[in-house]
């Protein structure tokens, strides 16, 4: 059975076996010091495959390919925001940008209860894209899978079919633990998303970077293996891996398929407050014990939320120290989170609403 499941919903707490078996390199302080973003500073980006080639392009102020994608299987949550934050950072660092609006992926890889039709996937995609645009992307940064990549849609689809002959059933099953035909189809589109920008019809050969959760490493390994087999001049794609943001409940990762675990970008202010109030914390059983022993921020879901999204590192350090010492109670750290996330959600939703017509036009090609 595969060690990590890209479609699973369980929280993975220990990736050391993945590092050891599959050769992921830890994301070193040497890299982090050269990248001005709190996701690197705080150790949220924890591993990579061949990031050095992209870092060198950033240092030399040369172009590189910046690509990611989000399957349109439901509303975006704060876990997806990390992926978009990384994409925007690399965009500002000189990337040639390709964000895949993955409507076909969502339809193929999810069951009918979650995504019953391509039309449903497209409606999800409109909502997703409106938030992506609100978070700093522009129309020229994205392409819609079902329409093909903008510069040459026909070549994109030809290439996806080419890739289908570069992996066997046995290899797919060995990596993923199954051969689900819908997910097989979705995966060839994912591989094409990552590799096609290096074709001569697009940007041509150059280093590329994709930010993904550690549980997505099976996709990265197969994509790199396929790149080695192609009859084109092509750099092996590079990846940086971020720690998956765990869910609000103990033992779960933030997942669209389990709404109680996630704060969605389209949640109302009341829903956001309710979810934070109900989140698992690192508090002690009584106030007296908490004051005496201090809280445990390392297991506190509310502190984790802040560590992934609060941009003020000095403020975050104060919250950590005060909670650890017992000065800050669990009810108080929850209120800090509510005071940050509720206005942020409301402002982001307002921006997304303003981008909705553009997102509709992009997704449906109108």
Secondary structure, DSSP 8 states (H G I E B T S, - for coil): --SS-TT--B-----HHHHHHHT-EE--HHHHTTS-SHHHHTT-EEEEESHHHHHHHHHTT--EEEEEEEE-SS--BHHHHHHHHHHHHHHHTTEEEEEEEEHHHHHHHS-TTT--SHHHHHHHHHHHHHHHHHTT--GGGEEEGGG--TT-HHHHHHHHHHHTTSS-HHHHHHHHSS--HHHHHHHHHHHHHHHGGGSTTTT-S--EEEEEEGGGHHHHHHHHHHHHHSSS-----EEEEE---B-SSTTBB-BTTBGGG--BTT--HHHHHHHHHTS-----SSHHHHHHH---GGG-HHHHHHHHH---HHHHHHHHHHHHHTSS-HHHHHHHHHHHHHHHHHHHHHHHHHHHHHHHHHHHT-
